[in-house]
Amino acid sequence: MIPSTPKNANKLPVPKPVQATSVATQRPRSRASIPPLPESGFARCPVVAKASGVGESTIWLWVRKGKFPKPVKISERVTGWRAEQVQEFLADPQAWRLANREG
């Protein structure tokens, strides 16, 4: 006779969600949870993209083409934009591009 196994013996245990201890290590889950652009200081790409109304990849494309302010390397793995430069760009993109044209 074959020994019977319990009904739930083949089910794998479901891992419990792990909550991060540091807010800095968490990536925002939705655009709604991204804070607004600060008046001064620095802003990371998700904040800049939300304030600009475009995606993060578009921000980087515009930077490469010289159509958007260049970011600043804050540390080895952190890049941000000066909030004042982004606000200047958002106020009048055409004027910013003319004033900051390279070449």
N, C-alpha and C positions, 0 to 999 in steps of 0.2 A: 504494500500500500504506500502511496506517495504522501509524504507529510504535507499538510496544508500550511499556507503562508497567510499572514494577516493581509487584509485588503489594502492597507496603505503601505505595505512593505516596499513597493516599487516606486513610490513617490519620493522625489528628492526634497529635502527640507528647503523651505523658502528663506533666503537670507533676509535679515532685518536691515532696513536702510540705515546707513551710517551717516550721522550728521557731522558736518565739518565743524572744526573748532574755531577756524579763522575765517572771517568774512573775506579777507583778501584772496583766499585760495578758491573762492566760489566764483563761478562765471554766472552772470545774470541769466535767468531762465527765459525771460521775455523782455521785449522792448519796453513794456510798461513799467518794469522794475528798474530801468536805467534812470539814474538821477539826471536832473537838468544840467545844462552847461553852466559852470560856475562863472562868477563875474571876473575873478582873477585867479591866477595860479595855473594849474595844468589839468588837462582832461585826456582820458584815454580814448581809444578809437570808438568803442561802443557809444560813449557819450557824444563824441563829435559827430558820429554818423547819425544818431538820433536827432541832434540839434539841426543838422544839415538836411535831414529828410531823405537821405540816400543810404545805401548799404556800406558796410565797412570796406568791401572790395572796391567800391567806387571811390571812396576817400583815397585809398592807396593808389588807384589809377590816376586820379587827379593830381596827387602829389608828384608822381613820376612825370606827368605831362606839364608840371609847373602851373597847374590851374588851381591849386589849393596850398595853403601854408605848409611848410615843411615841419615835420615833427621834431621833437628834441629827445635825445637819448637821456633818460633820467637815471637809469642804472643799466647794468649789463643786459637785463631781460625786460626792462620797462621803457616804453616809448610813449610820449604824450605830446599834446599840442598846447601852446600857450593860449589860454582862454581868450585873451585880448585880441590875438591875431585871428582866431576863429570868428569872434564877434565882428571884427572889422570886415572879414570876408563875407559873413552872412548879411551885414548891413547893405553891402553893394558889391556883389561878386565881380561885375564888369570893371568897376573902378579899381578893385583890388588887383585884378589880373593885369590891368594896364600899368598900375604903379609898381608891380612886382615882376614885370616881364624880364626874363633873362635873355641876354644877348643883344 
